[in-house]
């Protein structure tokens, strides 16, 4: 079992390096020599066409510079599609991207999206056809997809074995002696790691397959696919690690990979800024996380997770509390919880499949997973659970309100991710361990579905903006029905998966609130959080359910209903993309039924009915506002607070005023002091030494005759001195 798990981790790791080094070369070896396939030749365009897909309304063109690289996400919502040029790479066979209104067809060559070399549009079209119809000739795609597919099968075997014979399996590869606390390089497989590992592999495989068509024209696809593989391997290491320090290694590798993937199109300044912001904000939390690992490991005299959990009850209360609070710093950073949540909406600068991977199954899920992994430590530190509950309420309700006012479809889903992760954190705060993990699994399915479906919509509309959509359901039936299932799961509509998992968290919160803040019962007695916090969590969950239903309904109606608000031809996404989205719709719809075997995951009439009323209230309010004027945005009903919600309560602006500007001012002063003080002193010393050396270098002029004359003169002087004085 441990050997099989090791292979699951190693396969994406090997694929990452193989894809980076061998991917393009393998494509050359697989390329068919001779004339092209007759069908490909027939479908290739005979006339050059514009690289840009159909544009959204005319005002969009004036708001984004025409020369902006593809997939450029900006900090504020933009009008035109930031990813459409790349996504147009995967147009369905035989369909050329629609030409932008008012624009003449581009020349025979144009800049490759992503700032690569220049290539003819005909070559781009061939690349798209090859990706769509001949994936076996795509070296980087083969190296990326096949190992992850095998890893998914092996992860399923591991999960099935654990399900058949429950228990914990551990294995140690080597033991590193440090002189104090040893470090075990080993793995730990139990029910939690088995199901989460399977979820990670499944979503990673879906993203890799989707990206074959989505990134068909991207000149840096090989490195893109390789970083996804490395990212997947790092998350699997976090999931299966049996030692806290080994877990931390995977934790940090994920952070580095996220930097490269979010900034994939680094030549655009907004993208590189978003990547740096994500890296710095998460590193800020990781400092606390690392110290928490040290405190916990040194206190338990072991970094082994099993040993730490076994000894948590015997540690001093102050040690456990300090360790849990420090770990929460890293959790807040990785899982984008208040106050370290601001990086995630800007991370939309990355390609849409990256958003699906990061926001569904890997990086943001890692924080919640770690809390669940060492939950026994948190049960010994009620103060940490209390703080987790407060942070969860602020994050889930604030982010849901922010999502309600966003105009960019990807930013709606980004704030939704923060909110849903907070729902999981709230579940852990009130003792709903099973419910939180169940919601982690269902969220991984439906959020990956929503992001990938959003990519299909952006491809067709050529815009990220909701107000440029409308009436897409007739031309995009697969995307429409798949996204309908995803949004229903997000809102908590029965009987799709999100309803089951969210209801279990709400029911646990209700139980905690009505029983004086009771969380769990341990060997040392009951664990409680303040009753006021428990009631706040319960009320926050119900309000979040209503707001979530409202913004999900708004997104659904503005995208697929009403009159089309853009000038573009509506068509379904390419097969590789559409089939991937449809495949994710299956677990999003039925995964909830797998929890019926556990009583704590089974819906009960009272809490389920109350949550359903909140869903109906939120969705109904959004529908009524939209129905008055289907051409307008329902968010207009928010009135003056819409701007506050759209700017996410100005937290970014607050950080800029309180942190960024003062730090920059101090940095400017440091540069001035360094330039006029320290550096000037060093330069002054150098100049003084040079001036003193000027007279001394006069004899050293490089003239041999001068040296010979000096030598003879010296001999004469010595001889004369000897004659005179001797």
C-alpha positions as CSV (number, residue, x, y, z in Angstrom):
1,X,0.0,0.0,0.0
2,X,2.8,2.5,0.9
3,X,4.7,1.5,-2.2
4,X,1.6,2.1,-4.3
5,X,1.1,5.5,-2.7
6,X,4.8,6.4,-3.4
7,X,4.2,5.7,-7.0
8,X,1.1,7.9,-7.0
9,X,3.3,10.8,-5.8
10,X,6.2,10.1,-8.0
11,X,4.4,9.8,-11.3
12,X,3.4,13.5,-11.6
13,X,6.9,14.4,-10.2
14,X,8.6,12.4,-13.0
15,X,6.1,13.8,-15.5
16,X,7.0,17.3,-14.6
17,X,10.7,16.9,-15.3
18,X,10.1,14.7,-18.4
19,X,7.7,17.3,-19.8
20,X,10.0,20.2,-19.3
21,X,13.0,18.4,-20.8
22,X,11.5,16.0,-23.4
23,X,8.1,17.3,-24.3
24,X,8.9,19.4,-27.4
25,X,11.4,16.7,-28.6
26,X,8.8,14.0,-28.3
27,X,6.4,16.1,-30.4
28,X,9.1,16.2,-33.1
29,X,9.5,12.4,-33.0
30,X,5.8,11.8,-33.2
31,X,5.1,14.3,-36.0
32,X,3.9,12.6,-39.1
33,X,6.1,13.2,-42.1
34,X,4.7,13.8,-45.6
35,X,1.4,15.3,-46.7
36,X,-1.2,16.3,-44.2
37,X,-4.3,14.2,-43.5
38,X,-6.9,15.0,-46.2
39,X,-9.5,16.0,-43.5
40,X,-7.0,18.4,-41.9
41,X,-6.1,19.9,-45.2
42,X,-9.8,20.4,-46.0
43,X,-10.5,22.0,-42.7
44,X,-7.5,24.3,-42.6
45,X,-8.5,27.9,-43.5
46,X,-7.7,29.1,-46.9
47,X,-7.6,32.7,-45.9
48,X,-5.8,34.3,-43.0
49,X,-8.1,35.4,-40.2
50,X,-7.9,37.6,-37.2
51,X,-6.2,36.1,-34.1
52,X,-8.8,37.6,-31.9
53,X,-12.1,35.9,-31.3
54,X,-15.4,37.7,-31.4
55,X,-15.2,40.8,-29.3
56,X,-17.7,41.8,-26.8
57,X,-19.6,45.2,-27.1
58,X,-17.7,48.0,-28.7
59,X,-16.9,49.9,-25.5
60,X,-14.7,46.9,-24.5
61,X,-12.2,47.6,-27.2
62,X,-11.4,51.0,-25.8
63,X,-10.8,49.8,-22.3
64,X,-8.0,47.3,-22.8
65,X,-5.0,48.1,-25.0
66,X,-5.1,46.0,-28.1
67,X,-1.5,45.0,-27.7
68,X,-2.1,43.5,-24.2
69,X,-0.8,39.9,-24.1
70,X,-3.3,37.0,-23.9
71,X,-4.8,35.9,-20.6
72,X,-3.9,39.2,-18.9
73,X,-6.0,39.5,-15.9
74,X,-6.1,42.8,-14.2
75,X,-6.7,43.9,-10.7
76,X,-9.9,45.7,-11.6
77,X,-12.5,44.0,-13.8
78,X,-11.7,44.4,-17.5
79,X,-14.1,44.4,-20.4
80,X,-12.6,42.2,-23.1
81,X,-11.6,38.7,-22.6
82,X,-8.1,38.4,-21.2
83,X,-7.8,34.8,-22.3
84,X,-9.7,34.6,-25.5
85,X,-6.7,34.6,-27.9
86,X,-5.3,31.6,-26.2
87,X,-8.7,29.9,-25.9
88,X,-9.4,30.5,-29.5
89,X,-6.7,28.0,-30.1
90,X,-9.1,25.2,-29.4
91,X,-11.9,26.2,-31.7
92,X,-14.0,23.3,-32.8
93,X,-12.7,21.6,-36.0
94,X,-13.9,23.3,-39.1
95,X,-14.9,26.6,-37.3
96,X,-12.7,29.6,-37.6
97,X,-12.8,32.1,-34.8
98,X,-15.2,35.0,-35.6
99,X,-13.6,38.2,-36.6
100,X,-13.8,41.1,-34.3
101,X,-16.4,43.7,-35.4
102,X,-14.9,46.6,-37.3
103,X,-11.5,44.9,-37.6
104,X,-9.9,43.7,-40.8
105,X,-8.4,40.3,-40.9
106,X,-4.9,40.1,-39.5
107,X,-2.0,39.3,-41.7
108,X,-0.5,36.0,-42.4
109,X,1.5,36.1,-39.2
110,X,0.7,37.5,-35.7
111,X,2.2,37.4,-32.3
112,X,1.7,34.2,-30.5
113,X,-0.4,34.6,-27.3
114,X,1.9,34.7,-24.3
115,X,4.7,36.7,-26.0
116,X,6.3,33.9,-27.8
117,X,7.7,33.9,-31.4
118,X,5.6,35.0,-34.3
119,X,3.8,32.3,-36.3
120,X,1.2,32.2,-39.0
121,X,-2.4,31.9,-38.1
122,X,-2.5,28.8,-40.4
123,X,0.1,27.2,-38.1
124,X,-2.0,28.1,-35.1
125,X,-5.0,26.5,-36.7
126,X,-3.0,23.3,-37.4
127,X,-1.9,23.2,-33.8
128,X,-5.5,23.4,-32.6
129,X,-6.6,20.7,-35.0
130,X,-3.8,18.5,-33.9
131,X,-4.6,19.0,-30.2
132,X,-8.3,18.3,-30.9
133,X,-8.0,15.4,-33.2
134,X,-4.5,13.9,-32.8
135,X,-3.4,14.2,-29.1
136,X,-1.1,11.2,-29.6
137,X,1.2,13.6,-31.6
138,X,1.4,16.1,-28.8
139,X,4.5,15.2,-26.7
140,X,4.0,17.5,-23.7
141,X,0.3,16.5,-23.5
142,X,1.2,12.8,-23.5
143,X,3.8,13.3,-20.8
144,X,1.4,15.4,-18.8
145,X,-1.8,13.3,-19.1
146,X,-0.7,9.7,-19.1
147,X,1.2,9.7,-15.8
148,X,-1.6,11.6,-14.0
149,X,-4.1,9.1,-15.5
150,X,-2.1,6.2,-14.1
151,X,-1.7,8.0,-10.8
152,X,-5.5,8.5,-10.6
153,X,-6.1,4.8,-11.2
154,X,-3.6,3.9,-8.5
155,X,-5.1,6.4,-6.1
156,X,-8.5,4.9,-6.7
157,X,-7.0,1.4,-5.9
158,X,-5.6,2.9,-2.7
159,X,-8.9,4.5,-1.7
160,X,-10.8,1.2,-2.5
161,X,-8.4,-0.8,-0.3
162,X,-8.7,1.6,2.6
163,X,-12.5,1.5,2.2
164,X,-12.6,-2.3,2.3
165,X,-10.2,-2.6,5.2
166,X,-10.2,0.7,7.2
167,X,-7.2,1.6,9.2
168,X,-4.0,3.6,9.1
169,X,-1.0,2.4,7.1
170,X,2.4,4.0,7.6
171,X,5.8,3.4,6.1
172,X,9.2,5.1,6.6
173,X,11.7,5.4,3.8
174,X,14.5,6.7,6.0
175,X,15.1,8.4,9.3
176,X,17.1,11.6,9.5
177,X,18.9,12.1,12.8
178,X,19.2,15.7,13.7
179,X,20.7,15.4,17.2
180,X,17.4,16.3,18.8
181,X,14.1,15.4,17.2
182,X,14.5,13.0,14.2
183,X,12.8,13.5,10.9
184,X,11.0,10.6,9.3
185,X,10.7,10.5,5.5
186,X,7.6,8.4,5.4
187,X,3.9,8.2,4.3
188,X,0.6,7.8,6.1
189,X,-2.4,6.4,4.4
190,X,-5.8,6.4,6.1
191,X,-9.4,7.2,5.1
192,X,-8.8,11.0,5.0
193,X,-5.6,10.9,2.9
194,X,-7.0,8.2,0.6
195,X,-10.2,10.1,-0.5
196,X,-8.5,13.5,-0.7
197,X,-5.6,12.0,-2.7
198,X,-8.1,10.5,-5.2
199,X,-9.9,13.9,-5.5
200,X,-6.6,15.7,-6.2
201,X,-5.6,13.2,-8.9
202,X,-9.1,13.3,-10.5
203,X,-9.2,17.1,-10.7
204,X,-5.6,17.3,-11.9
205,X,-6.3,14.8,-14.7
206,X,-9.4,16.8,-15.8
207,X,-7.3,20.0,-15.8
208,X,-4.5,18.4,-17.9
209,X,-6.9,17.0,-20.4
210,X,-8.9,20.3,-20.7
211,X,-5.6,22.2,-21.1
212,X,-4.6,20.2,-24.2
213,X,-7.2,22.0,-26.2
214,X,-7.4,25.2,-24.1
215,X,-3.6,25.9,-24.4
216,X,-3.1,24.4,-27.9
217,X,-1.6,27.6,-29.3
218,X,0.4,28.6,-26.2
219,X,4.1,28.5,-27.0
220,X,4.9,27.7,-23.4
221,X,2.5,24.8,-23.0
222,X,5.3,22.4,-22.2
223,X,6.4,24.3,-19.2
224,X,2.8,25.0,-18.2
225,X,1.9,21.3,-18.2
226,X,5.1,20.4,-16.4
227,X,4.4,22.9,-13.6
228,X,0.9,21.5,-13.2
229,X,2.4,18.0,-12.8
230,X,4.8,19.3,-10.2
231,X,2.0,21.1,-8.4
232,X,0.0,17.9,-8.3
233,X,2.9,15.9,-6.9
234,X,3.4,18.6,-4.2
235,X,-0.2,18.4,-3.1
236,X,-0.1,14.7,-3.1
237,X,2.9,14.9,-0.8
238,X,1.0,17.1,1.5
239,X,-1.9,14.7,1.6
240,X,0.1,11.5,2.1
241,X,3.0,12.8,4.2
242,X,3.5,11.0,7.5
243,X,5.8,13.7,8.9
244,X,5.0,17.4,9.5
245,X,8.3,18.5,8.0
246,X,7.8,16.4,4.9
247,X,4.3,17.9,4.7
248,X,5.9,21.3,4.8
249,X,8.1,20.5,1.9
250,X,5.1,19.8,-0.3
251,X,3.4,22.9,1.2
252,X,6.2,25.1,0.0
253,X,6.7,23.5,-3.4
254,X,3.0,24.2,-4.1
255,X,3.7,27.9,-3.3
256,X,6.5,28.1,-5.8
257,X,4.5,26.3,-8.5
258,X,1.6,28.7,-7.9
259,X,3.9,31.6,-8.5
260,X,4.9,30.3,-11.9
261,X,1.5,29.2,-12.9
262,X,-0.4,32.4,-11.9
263,X,2.3,34.4,-13.7
264,X,2.4,32.1,-16.7
265,X,2.0,35.0,-19.0
266,X,4.6,37.0,-17.1
267,X,5.2,39.5,-19.9
268,X,2.0,41.3,-18.8
269,X,2.7,43.4,-15.8
270,X,-0.7,42.7,-14.1
271,X,0.0,38.9,-14.3
272,X,3.5,39.2,-12.8
273,X,2.1,41.5,-10.0
274,X,-0.6,39.0,-9.2
275,X,1.9,36.1,-9.0
276,X,4.2,38.1,-6.7
277,X,1.3,39.1,-4.5
278,X,0.1,35.5,-4.2
279,X,3.7,34.4,-3.3
280,X,4.3,37.1,-0.7
281,X,0.9,36.9,1.0
282,X,1.1,33.1,1.3
283,X,4.7,33.2,2.4
284,X,3.7,35.6,5.2
285,X,1.3,33.0,6.6
286,X,3.9,30.2,6.0
287,X,6.3,31.8,8.4
288,X,3.8,31.2,11.2
289,X,3.0,27.8,9.9
290,X,6.7,26.7,10.0
291,X,7.1,28.0,13.6
292,X,3.9,26.1,14.5
293,X,5.4,22.9,13.1
294,X,8.5,23.5,15.1
295,X,6.6,24.2,18.4
296,X,4.4,21.1,17.9
297,X,7.3,18.8,16.9
298,X,9.6,19.9,19.7
299,X,6.9,19.7,22.2
300,X,5.9,16.2,21.2
301,X,9.5,15.2,20.6
302,X,8.5,13.9,17.2
303,X,7.4,15.3,13.9
304,X,5.5,12.1,13.0
305,X,1.9,13.0,12.6
306,X,0.7,9.9,14.5
307,X,3.0,10.6,17.4
308,X,2.0,14.2,17.5
309,X,-1.7,13.3,17.7
310,X,-1.1,10.7,20.3
311,X,0.8,13.1,22.6
312,X,-1.2,16.2,22.0
313,X,-3.3,15.6,25.1
314,X,-0.2,15.4,27.3
315,X,1.4,18.6,26.1
316,X,1.2,21.8,28.1
317,X,-1.9,23.8,27.2
318,X,0.1,26.9,26.3
319,X,2.3,24.8,23.9
320,X,-0.7,23.3,22.1
321,X,-2.5,26.6,21.9
322,X,0.6,28.4,20.5
323,X,1.2,25.7,18.0
324,X,-2.4,25.7,16.8
325,X,-2.6,29.5,16.5
326,X,0.7,29.5,14.5
327,X,-0.6,26.8,12.2
328,X,-3.7,28.8,11.6
329,X,-1.5,31.6,10.1
330,X,-0.4,29.3,7.4
331,X,-3.9,27.9,6.9
332,X,-5.3,31.5,6.5
333,X,-2.6,32.2,3.8
334,X,-3.0,29.0,1.8
335,X,-6.8,28.7,2.1
336,X,-7.2,32.5,1.5
337,X,-9.0,33.3,4.7
338,X,-9.3,36.7,6.3
339,X,-7.0,38.6,6.6
340,X,-4.7,36.9,4.1
341,X,-7.4,36.3,1.5
342,X,-6.6,39.2,-0.9
343,X,-4.2,37.2,-3.1
344,X,-6.8,34.8,-4.5
345,X,-9.1,37.1,-6.6
346,X,-6.0,38.6,-8.2
347,X,-4.7,35.0,-9.0
348,X,-7.3,35.0,-11.8
349,X,-4.4,36.4,-13.8
350,X,-3.5,32.7,-14.4
351,X,-5.0,30.6,-17.2
352,X,-8.5,29.4,-16.3
353,X,-7.5,25.7,-15.9
354,X,-5.0,26.9,-13.3
355,X,-7.8,28.5,-11.4
356,X,-9.7,25.3,-11.5
357,X,-6.7,23.4,-10.1
358,X,-5.6,25.9,-7.4
359,X,-9.1,26.8,-6.3
360,X,-10.7,23.4,-6.3
361,X,-8.3,20.6,-5.3
362,X,-4.8,21.7,-4.4
363,X,-3.5,24.9,-2.9
364,X,-6.5,26.4,-1.2
365,X,-7.7,23.0,-0.1
366,X,-4.4,22.3,1.6
367,X,-5.1,24.6,4.5
368,X,-8.4,23.0,5.4
369,X,-6.8,19.6,4.9
370,X,-4.0,20.3,7.4
371,X,-6.5,21.4,10.1
372,X,-8.4,18.2,9.6
373,X,-5.1,16.2,9.5
374,X,-4.0,17.4,12.9
375,X,-7.5,18.0,14.3
376,X,-6.7,16.4,17.6
377,X,-4.3,19.3,18.2
378,X,-7.0,21.8,17.7
379,X,-9.4,20.0,20.0
380,X,-6.8,20.5,22.7
381,X,-6.8,24.3,21.9
382,X,-10.4,25.7,22.1
383,X,-9.0,29.2,21.7
384,X,-7.7,28.2,18.2
385,X,-11.1,26.7,17.3
386,X,-12.8,29.9,18.5
387,X,-10.5,32.1,16.3
388,X,-11.1,29.7,13.4
389,X,-14.8,30.1,13.8
390,X,-14.6,33.9,13.9
391,X,-12.3,34.1,10.9
392,X,-14.6,31.6,9.0
393,X,-17.7,33.8,9.5
394,X,-15.9,37.0,8.4
395,X,-14.5,35.2,5.3
396,X,-17.6,33.3,4.2
397,X,-20.1,36.1,4.5
398,X,-17.8,38.9,3.4
399,X,-16.6,37.0,0.3
400,X,-20.1,36.0,-0.6
401,X,-21.2,39.6,-0.5
402,X,-18.2,40.5,-2.6
403,X,-19.1,37.8,-5.2
404,X,-22.6,39.2,-5.4
405,X,-21.3,42.5,-6.9
406,X,-18.5,41.2,-9.2
407,X,-18.9,41.6,-13.0
408,X,-16.0,39.3,-13.9
409,X,-17.1,35.7,-14.0
410,X,-13.8,34.4,-12.7
411,X,-13.8,36.9,-9.8
412,X,-17.3,35.7,-8.9
413,X,-16.0,32.2,-8.6
414,X,-12.8,33.3,-6.8
415,X,-14.7,35.0,-4.0
416,X,-17.0,32.0,-4.0
417,X,-14.0,29.8,-3.3
418,X,-13.0,31.9,-0.3
419,X,-16.6,31.7,1.0
420,X,-16.8,27.9,0.5
421,X,-13.5,27.3,2.1
422,X,-14.7,29.3,5.1
423,X,-17.7,27.0,5.3
424,X,-15.3,24.1,5.7
425,X,-13.4,26.0,8.3
426,X,-16.6,26.8,10.1
427,X,-17.5,23.1,10.1
428,X,-14.1,22.2,11.7
429,X,-14.6,25.0,14.3
430,X,-17.9,23.5,15.5
431,X,-16.8,19.9,15.4
432,X,-18.2,18.8,12.0
433,X,-15.0,17.0,10.9
434,X,-16.8,14.6,8.6
435,X,-19.0,17.4,7.2
436,X,-16.1,19.7,6.5
437,X,-14.1,16.9,4.7
438,X,-17.2,15.9,2.8
439,X,-17.7,19.5,1.7
440,X,-14.0,19.6,0.7
441,X,-14.6,16.7,-1.7
442,X,-17.8,18.0,-3.2
443,X,-16.4,21.5,-3.5
444,X,-13.4,20.0,-5.4
445,X,-15.8,18.5,-8.0
446,X,-18.2,21.4,-8.5
447,X,-15.7,24.2,-8.3
448,X,-13.4,22.6,-10.9
449,X,-16.5,22.2,-13.0
450,X,-17.5,25.8,-12.7
451,X,-14.1,27.2,-13.5
452,X,-13.6,25.0,-16.6
453,X,-17.2,25.8,-17.7
454,X,-16.4,29.5,-17.3
455,X,-13.4,28.9,-19.6
456,X,-15.8,27.5,-22.3
457,X,-18.0,30.6,-21.9
458,X,-15.1,33.0,-22.1
459,X,-13.9,31.2,-25.3
460,X,-17.3,31.8,-27.0
461,X,-18.0,35.3,-25.8
462,X,-14.5,36.7,-26.0
463,X,-15.1,38.4,-22.6
464,X,-14.9,37.7,-18.9
465,X,-17.7,40.1,-18.1
466,X,-21.2,38.9,-17.2
467,X,-22.8,41.8,-18.9
468,X,-21.5,40.6,-22.3
469,X,-23.2,37.3,-22.0
470,X,-26.8,36.2,-22.3
471,X,-28.8,33.6,-24.2
472,X,-25.9,31.1,-24.3
473,X,-27.9,28.1,-23.3
474,X,-29.2,27.3,-26.8
475,X,-25.8,27.3,-28.5
476,X,-23.8,25.7,-25.6
477,X,-26.1,22.9,-24.3
478,X,-23.3,20.8,-22.7
479,X,-21.8,23.9,-20.9
480,X,-25.2,25.1,-19.9
481,X,-26.4,21.8,-18.2
482,X,-23.0,21.2,-16.7
483,X,-22.7,24.6,-15.2
484,X,-26.3,24.4,-14.0
485,X,-25.4,21.4,-12.0
486,X,-22.3,23.1,-10.7
487,X,-24.1,26.2,-9.6
488,X,-26.9,24.2,-8.0
489,X,-24.2,22.3,-6.0
490,X,-22.6,25.6,-5.1
491,X,-26.0,27.1,-3.9
492,X,-27.0,23.9,-2.1
493,X,-30.0,22.9,-4.1
494,X,-31.1,19.3,-3.4
495,X,-30.3,16.6,-4.5
496,X,-26.9,17.6,-5.9
497,X,-23.7,17.1,-3.9
498,X,-23.3,20.5,-2.4
499,X,-26.7,20.3,-0.6
500,X,-25.7,17.1,1.3
501,X,-22.2,18.4,2.4
502,X,-23.3,21.9,3.3
503,X,-26.3,20.7,5.2
504,X,-24.1,18.5,7.4
505,X,-22.0,21.5,8.3
506,X,-25.1,23.6,9.1
507,X,-26.6,20.9,11.2
508,X,-23.4,20.6,13.3
509,X,-23.3,24.3,13.8
510,X,-26.9,24.2,14.9
511,X,-26.1,21.5,17.4
512,X,-23.1,23.4,18.8
513,X,-25.1,26.6,19.1
514,X,-28.0,25.0,20.9
515,X,-25.7,23.0,23.3
516,X,-23.6,25.8,24.7
517,X,-20.9,25.7,22.1
518,X,-20.1,22.0,22.4
519,X,-17.7,20.8,19.7
520,X,-16.6,17.3,20.6
521,X,-15.9,14.9,23.4
522,X,-12.3,13.8,24.1
523,X,-10.6,11.6,26.7
524,X,-10.0,14.7,28.8
525,X,-13.6,15.8,28.7
526,X,-15.8,17.9,26.5
527,X,-14.5,20.6,24.1
528,X,-16.4,23.8,23.9
529,X,-16.2,27.2,22.2
530,X,-18.0,30.2,23.5
531,X,-21.8,29.9,22.9
532,X,-21.8,33.3,21.2
533,X,-19.3,32.2,18.7
534,X,-21.2,29.1,18.0
535,X,-24.4,31.1,17.3
536,X,-22.4,33.5,15.2
537,X,-21.1,30.6,13.1
538,X,-24.6,29.2,12.7
539,X,-26.2,32.5,11.7
540,X,-23.3,33.2,9.4
541,X,-23.8,29.9,7.6
542,X,-27.5,30.5,7.0
543,X,-26.8,34.1,5.7
544,X,-24.0,32.8,3.5
545,X,-26.3,30.1,2.0
546,X,-28.8,32.8,1.0
547,X,-26.2,35.1,-0.5
548,X,-24.5,32.2,-2.3
549,X,-27.8,31.2,-3.9
550,X,-28.3,34.9,-4.9
551,X,-25.0,35.3,-6.7
552,X,-25.1,31.8,-8.2
553,X,-28.6,32.6,-9.6
554,X,-27.4,36.0,-10.9
555,X,-24.4,34.3,-12.7
556,X,-26.7,31.6,-14.2
557,X,-29.3,34.0,-15.4
558,X,-26.9,36.6,-16.9
559,X,-24.9,34.0,-18.7
560,X,-27.5,31.7,-20.2
561,X,-30.8,33.6,-20.3
562,X,-32.2,36.8,-21.7
563,X,-31.1,38.3,-25.0
564,X,-27.5,38.0,-26.2
565,X,-25.6,41.1,-25.3
566,X,-22.5,40.6,-27.4
567,X,-21.8,40.4,-31.1
568,X,-20.3,36.9,-31.4
569,X,-21.3,33.5,-32.8
570,X,-22.4,31.1,-30.0
571,X,-21.0,27.6,-30.3
572,X,-20.1,24.8,-28.0
573,X,-16.5,24.5,-26.8
574,X,-14.1,21.9,-28.4
575,X,-14.7,18.3,-27.5
576,X,-11.8,17.9,-25.1
577,X,-13.1,20.8,-23.1
578,X,-16.8,20.1,-23.3
579,X,-16.4,16.4,-22.4
580,X,-14.2,17.2,-19.5
581,X,-16.8,19.6,-18.1
582,X,-19.5,17.1,-18.7
583,X,-17.5,14.4,-16.9
584,X,-17.0,16.7,-13.8
585,X,-20.8,17.3,-13.8
586,X,-21.3,13.6,-12.8
587,X,-19.6,13.7,-9.4
588,X,-20.9,17.2,-8.8
589,X,-24.4,15.7,-9.1
590,X,-24.1,12.3,-7.4
591,X,-21.2,12.6,-4.9
592,X,-23.5,13.6,-2.1
593,X,-25.3,10.3,-2.1
594,X,-22.0,8.6,-1.0
595,X,-22.3,10.2,2.4
596,X,-25.7,8.7,3.2
597,X,-24.0,5.8,5.0
598,X,-22.8,8.0,7.8
599,X,-25.5,9.4,10.2
600,X,-23.7,12.8,10.6
601,X,-23.7,13.3,6.8
602,X,-27.3,12.3,6.4
603,X,-29.8,15.3,5.9
604,X,-32.4,15.7,8.6
605,X,-35.7,17.5,8.1
606,X,-35.4,20.5,10.3
607,X,-31.9,21.9,9.4
608,X,-32.3,20.8,5.8
609,X,-35.6,22.6,5.4
610,X,-34.3,25.8,7.0
611,X,-31.2,25.8,4.7
612,X,-33.5,25.2,1.7
613,X,-35.7,28.2,2.7
614,X,-32.5,30.3,2.7
615,X,-31.6,29.0,-0.8
616,X,-35.1,29.8,-2.1
617,X,-35.0,33.3,-0.5
618,X,-31.6,34.2,-2.1
619,X,-32.3,32.7,-5.5
620,X,-35.8,34.0,-5.6
621,X,-34.7,37.6,-4.8
622,X,-32.1,37.4,-7.5
623,X,-34.6,36.1,-10.0
624,X,-37.3,38.7,-9.2
625,X,-34.8,41.6,-9.6
626,X,-33.5,40.1,-12.9
627,X,-37.0,39.4,-14.2
628,X,-37.9,43.1,-14.0
629,X,-35.3,43.9,-16.6
630,X,-33.4,40.9,-18.0
631,X,-31.0,43.2,-19.9
632,X,-29.8,44.8,-16.7
633,X,-27.6,43.5,-13.9
634,X,-29.5,42.3,-10.8
635,X,-26.7,43.7,-8.7
636,X,-28.1,47.1,-9.4
637,X,-30.5,46.4,-6.5
638,X,-27.6,46.7,-4.1
639,X,-27.7,50.4,-4.5
640,X,-24.8,52.4,-2.9
641,X,-23.3,49.4,-1.2
642,X,-22.6,47.7,-4.6
643,X,-19.3,49.6,-4.9
644,X,-18.3,48.6,-1.4
645,X,-19.0,44.9,-2.2
646,X,-17.4,45.1,-5.6
647,X,-14.2,46.4,-4.0
648,X,-14.4,43.6,-1.3
649,X,-14.9,46.2,1.5
650,X,-11.7,48.0,0.4
651,X,-9.5,45.6,2.2
652,X,-6.9,45.8,-0.5
653,X,-7.0,49.6,-0.3
654,X,-6.6,49.4,3.5
655,X,-3.5,47.2,3.1
656,X,-2.1,49.6,0.5
657,X,-2.5,52.5,2.9
658,X,-1.4,50.8,6.1
659,X,1.3,48.4,4.8
660,X,2.3,48.9,1.2
661,X,2.8,52.7,1.2
662,X,4.6,52.9,4.5
663,X,6.9,50.1,3.5
664,X,7.6,51.8,0.2
665,X,8.3,55.1,2.0
666,X,10.7,53.4,4.4
667,X,12.3,51.6,1.4
668,X,12.9,54.9,-0.4
669,X,14.5,56.3,2.7
670,X,16.7,53.3,3.0
671,X,17.8,53.7,-0.6
672,X,18.5,57.4,0.1
673,X,20.6,56.6,3.2
674,X,22.4,53.8,1.4
675,X,23.1,56.0,-1.6
676,X,24.2,59.2,0.2
677,X,25.6,57.6,3.4
678,X,26.8,54.0,3.3
679,X,27.5,53.8,-0.4
680,X,28.9,57.3,-0.5
681,X,31.4,56.4,2.3
682,X,32.5,53.2,0.5
683,X,32.9,55.1,-2.8
684,X,34.8,57.9,-1.0
685,X,37.2,55.4,0.6
686,X,37.8,53.9,-2.9
687,X,38.5,57.3,-4.4
688,X,40.9,58.3,-1.6
689,X,42.8,55.1,-2.1
690,X,43.0,55.8,-5.8
691,X,44.3,59.3,-5.2
692,X,47.0,58.0,-2.8
693,X,48.0,55.4,-5.3
694,X,48.4,57.8,-8.2
695,X,52.0,58.9,-7.2
696,X,53.0,55.3,-6.5
697,X,52.0,54.1,-9.9
698,X,54.2,56.6,-11.8
699,X,57.2,54.3,-11.8
700,X,55.0,51.4,-12.9
701,X,54.4,52.8,-16.4
702,X,55.0,49.5,-18.3
703,X,58.2,50.8,-20.2
704,X,61.0,48.2,-20.1
705,X,63.6,50.9,-20.8
706,X,62.5,52.9,-17.8
707,X,62.8,49.7,-15.7
708,X,66.3,49.0,-17.1
709,X,67.5,52.6,-16.5
710,X,66.2,52.4,-12.9
711,X,68.0,49.0,-12.4
712,X,71.3,50.4,-13.7
713,X,71.0,53.6,-11.7
714,X,70.4,51.5,-8.6
715,X,73.5,49.4,-9.3
716,X,75.6,52.6,-9.8
717,X,74.3,54.1,-6.5
718,X,75.0,50.9,-4.6
719,X,78.5,50.7,-6.1
720,X,79.2,54.3,-5.4
721,X,78.0,53.9,-1.8
722,X,80.3,50.9,-1.3
723,X,83.3,52.8,-2.7
724,X,82.7,55.9,-0.6
725,X,81.7,54.4,2.7
726,X,83.8,51.3,2.6
